[in-house]
Amino acid sequence: MSDQPSQSGQIYESEIYQRGLRYERPTLTFQALEWEPQACARLSAEAKGYVYGSAGMRETSNKNREAFKKWSIVPRRLTAQREGEGHGGGFPVLKKRIFGEDLELPIALAPVGVLRIFNTEGEVAVAKAAAEVGVPYILSTAASSSIEEAATASGGGKRWFQLYWPSNQDHDITVSLLKRAKDAGYTTLFVTLDTYILGWRPSDMDNGYNPFLKADKIGVALGFSDPVWRRKFKEKHGVEIEQDEGKAAREWTKTIFPGINHAWEDVKYLQEHWDGPIVLKGIQTIQDAKKAVEIGVQGIVVSNHGGRQQDGGCSSLGMLPHIVDAAGDKLTIFFDSGVRCGADIVKALALGADCVLIGRPYVYGLALGGQEGVEHVLKSLVGELELTLHLAGIQSAELKDLNRGCLVKEEDLFEGVKGIGIH
């Protein structure tokens, strides 16, 4: 495995066409909006409901997608793309530097739990795919593989860790998780703020399905493999976890989803026990972004959890430029929620995100083809990202080239022919 992307999108596209000359057809579609229905058709009702389902009536989820259509990329012509610039000769430079780490691509894999309900290889397949393509993988606390197993699968790939934050009475468990992640080479901590309790998810309730409560390791592997939590469970019940996995699953779930929110002052404890960058995930207001600056964390994820937690909310993309204006020069800004294609990534970067997190699409790739499916989704997204920038005359993913000047609000185009500001 390599720290470099195995191939650019341009090369991936070229290889597909070359195989087509031999009448070969790809096993997985390149139509991004088809990944979801194809994966859902293959999954069990429970797994489909879990990944596709959203909170309430899907209003927040739908707003996430609709928000991308409100912005349009304005192409520029004769931009003097010179041979040898970028990779592939004249193609956009996609590199980003995040917290001192050089990323070949401005994307990372968002933390998604219980991945083994979509494919038996789960987090192991995803970690391998991320390393192969050259993007960071954020391991979820709700994983089906241990911190150490996912790290081994990642090899030389960049890996970050996401924390579902236990309550203050379980500080020892929090410290144990952070130490294990650090020891296993995870360099950045993402702390999810919007999921201290699971939201109102009708699709899961229709199936009577909560994957965290079953007597297996899916979603609870980090707890079952944690020495501190194992000791506390045995002291409390007089048996090992393996002797009552159902009870253990329920208790670990309550540990990482305690039902009670933390306070801003609690972040200090994490800062005392994690010596790398800390990113707060789930920020949706200017006030909270400013508070994140005030307490001294290094980054935030502008995210509404893909619409999975709270319905009736605002779109994540809609909030992004407001939060960037309020705190963008003081924080590293990550973005997720609603991203489905390369053009979506372009728009989020142009609106101020430093790095875009990919969520559901790679899960669909995992369901359709395991590690190969995840790699296909990532290479497809990168290919479209690269060609979209190239055809729009944008030289790199850096702010100096890719910014709001590359976009226009679609509705403004119909306000009148004169004075609409497209120059």
N, C-alpha and C positions, 0 to 999 in steps of 0.2 A: 504494500500500500504506500501511497505517496502523498506528500503535502501539496503536490501540484495536481490540478484537475487533469483527468486522464485524457480528455480531448475537449476542444472548444465546440460550441454549438454548431459552428460552421462546418467543422470536420464531421460531426455526427450526422448532419444533414446530408453531406456529400456521400458518406458511406451508405446511407439508406438508398440514395438514388443509384449508386453504383451496383448495389445488390439487386435493385429493380431491373437492371439490364439483364440479369440472369433469372428474371421472373421470380425473385424472392420478395416476399412481402413481410413487413414487420409483424411480430406476434402481438404487440401492444400498440394501441392507437396513439396517434400524435394529437388527436383532437381533445384538448384539455377538458372541455365540458363533458366528454364522454367517459372520463375516468370514473366519475362518481356513479353514474347509473350502471356501468359495467361491473364495478366492484360491488355495489349494493346487490346486484342480481346474483352474485356468487356467494355472498355472506349469509350467515344465519340471520333470522329475524332479530335476534338479540344483538349481534355484532353490528348489523346494519343500523338498528335503532340507536346504538351507542355512538357511532361515528357520524351518521347523517343527522341525527336528532339535534334539536336546539331547544332553548328555553321557550316556554309558553307557545305562542302562535308563530314563532320564527320571525317576528317583526325585526328584532335586532339583527339577526342573521341576514335577512333580506336587505336591510338597509346597508349592511357592509358591502354586498355585491353591487347594489344600485349606486353607491357613492362613487365607484370607479368610473361609471358611465358619465358622471357629471364633469369629468376632466378629460380633455383631449390633448394628445401630443401634437405639437406643431412642428412639422419637418422643415429643415433648412437645406437649401441646395448649394452645390458648388462650394463645399466647405473645405476643400483642399486636404482630403485624407491622403496622407503620404505613405508610400510603401515602406514597410518596416515598423510603423508605429502600431502599438498594440500587439497582440498575438495574431498570427494569421496574415500579417501585412496590411496595415491600414485599419484593422478592426479596433473597436473601442477597447480601452484599457479598463478592466473591471476590478482591479485590485483595490482593496480597502485596508486601512490600518485601524484595528480596533483594540484598544487597551494594550498597545504595544505588540500585538500579534498581527502579522501580515496575512490577510485573507486574499486568496486569489479571486474570490467572488463575493459580491456584497449580499450574500444570503446565508442563512443557517437553518437547520431543522428545528422547528419548535418542539418543545416537550409535549409528548402525547403518551398517556399511560396505557396500560393493559394491551400492549401491541400483540401479544400472542393470541388474542381472540380473533385477529385478522390473518395471522399466519403463524405457524408453529415456531418459526425461527424468531419472530418478534423483534425485540430490541437488538439482538445479535445481528440480524440481517440488516437492520437500519444503520447500526453503527458501522458495519463493513461498507455499506453503500456510500455513506457520507464520507468516509475516509477515502474511498476509491475516487469519488468525484471531486473531493477537495473542499468540502464545506464542514463547518463545525456542527456537531450533534449535541443537542441539549437533552440530557437524560432526565426523565421525569421521576420524581419521588414515587409515583404510582406505577413504576415499571414492573414488568414480569420477569426481569433478570436483575441480578444484583449489580451494585455499583461496579464491583470488580469484574464481573463477567462482561459487562458492556465495555469497560475500559480495555480488556484484553481483545475483544472483537474489533475495537476501534484501531488498535495497533498504533501507528504513528499519526493518526488523525487528530485534529483538534477537538477537544471535548469540554463542554460546559455542563454545569449541574443545576437542576431546578429543584427548589425546596418547597414542598407543602409544609407549612410551618407549624409544628406542634405548639401547644399552649405553653405558657411560661412555667407551669408546674412540671413540664417535661423537658426542661433545658438540657438535661443530661443526654436525652435522645437526640435533640437537635445538634449538640456538640459532636456526638458520635457520628451522625450522618455527615457533618461538615468535614470531620477529620478523615473519614473514609474516602470522601470525594477528593480531598486534597491529596491524600496519599496515593490515590489512583490516577493522578494527573489531570484532574478537572481544574481549569484555571479561572473560570468566572462563575459566580453564583447568581442565579436568577431566582428571585423570591416572588412567588405568585401570591397576590393580595386579594384576588376576587373569588377564591374558592376555599374559604375556611369551612364551607358547608356546600354540599351539592345543590345546584339550582333546581327549579321546577321543570323537569324534563318529561313531557308527556309520552314520548316514544319509549323511553325506558320503563315508565310506569305501566304503559299498555302491555309490555312484555313481562312485567314483574321482575325486572332485571337490574340488579346492581352488581357489577362484576367483582366488587371489592369484598362482598360478603360470602362468597363461595369458599368451600374448604379446599382451596388450591393455592398456588403461589402467584396467580395472575393478579397483578395490581398491588400485591403486598410483599413482593420478593425482598424489598429493601428492609422491611421490618423483620421478616423471617430470618434474614441473614445478618441482622445487627446484634452484636454481642451484648450491648447494654439493654436493648429491649428484650432479648431472649432471657437475660438474667432476671429482669423485673417480672416477666411473665411467669417464670418458674417460681420465683419467690411468692408471687401472689396466688398461684393456683396449684403449686406442688407438682406440676407435670411439665414436660417439654412441649414446645409448640407442636411437634409432630404427633403428639398424643391427643391433641384436640385442635386440629387446624381450623375448624369452623369458628370456635370461640376466639382463637388467635387472630383470624382474619377480621372478625368484627371489632376486636379491641385495637388492632393496628389501624383500621379504618377510622375509628374514633380518635386515635392519636394524631393522625395527619389531617383529619377534617374535624377539628374539635367543636365546631359550631359557634365559636366566639371569636370575634375579630381582635387582632392585635392593635396596638397603638403606635404612633410615630416614634415615641421614645423607646419602644422595644427594639427598634432597628439597631440601636447602639450595641445591644448584646451580640447581634450577628457581626457587627463591625469588630468587636473584640475577639471573635473566634473564627474569623475568616480574613486571611491576609491578602486576598486578591480583590478584584473589582466586584462590586455588588450592584445588581440591576433589579429594580422593582418592576414587576410585571403586572399589568392591569390598570395602568394610569389612563384616566379618561377626562381629567379636568385640568385647567390651568392652575388652579389652587394647589392640587396635589403635586403637579410637576414642580411648582415653585418650592413646595415643602420638601420634595426630594433633593432639590439643590441645597436647601437650608441645612438638612441633616447630613449632607456630605457623601451621599452615594454617588457612584460613578455613571449610572445609566438608568434608563427606564424603558419599558416596553409599552408603547401606546397600543392598547389591546382591550377588547371586550370579550376575550376568550372565545372568539368566533361566534358570538351570540349564544353560547351554550349555557351561560350562567344566569343572566338577567334579561328578560324580554322588555320591550318598550324603550330600550336605550338608544343612544345616538350611535351613528356609524363611527367606527374607529378611524377610517380615512378622513371623515369630516372633521374630527377633532385634531388630527395630526398637525396641520399647519398652525393652528392656534397654539398648540403646546410647543411647537418648534419656535414660534415667535417669542414665547414667554421664557423658554429655558434652553433652547437648542444649542447655544454657544457654551453652556455650562454643564451639559450632560451629553453622553452618547445616547442617541435616540434609536431604539429598535422599534419595528412596527410589525404587527400581525393583525389578522382578522379579515377574511374575505379574499385573500390572494389566490388566484387560480391560474394565472398565465404570466408570461414574460412582460407583456405590456402593463399589467398591474404592478409589477415590480418597478418598472420605469417610473410610473406615476408616484408611487410611494417614495422612491428615492428623490424625485424632483420636488416633492413637497417637504423634504427635509429629513427623511429617515436616513440614518447612517448604514443600517443593515435591516434586511427584510427577512422575517421568519416564515418558513413554509410549514403548513400544518396538514390539513385534510388531504391535499393532493398526494403527499408522499405516503399517507396511510392507504389511499386507494391503490397506489402503485404496489405497496406491500401486499395487499389483498390479491391483486391481479398476478403478481409474479415474484414475490419474495424480494430478495436482494436485487435481482435483475430488474424487477418492476420499480423499485425505489430509484435505482440508477437511471432507468428510462425516464421517469418523471423529472428527475433533477436535470438530466441532460437536455430534455425538451424545454424546460423552463429557461435554462441558461441559453440554449440556442435561440429561443424567441427573444429573450432579453438582449442578447448580443446583436441580433439582426435588426431589432426594433431601434436600438440606439444608432446602429450603423446607417440605416435608411433614413433616420431623422437628422443625420448630420451631427450627432453628438459624439464627441471624441472619447469621453471617459465617463465613469460613474462618479467622478469627483464633483463636488459642489460647483467648482468654477465652470464646468461644462453642463452639468445636469442640475437644473434648478427650476424655480417656478416660471422663469422666462421661457421654458420649453413647453409649457402647458397653457391652455386657455379653458375657461369655463364654457362648456358647450352651450349653455343657455344664453351666454352673452353674445354669441354669434347671431342670435335672432332678435336682439334688442334694437337693431338698426344697422344699416350698412355703414354709415359714417361714424367715425370715432369709437370703434370697438377695440382699438389698441393693439391690433396685430400688425407688427412691423417687420 
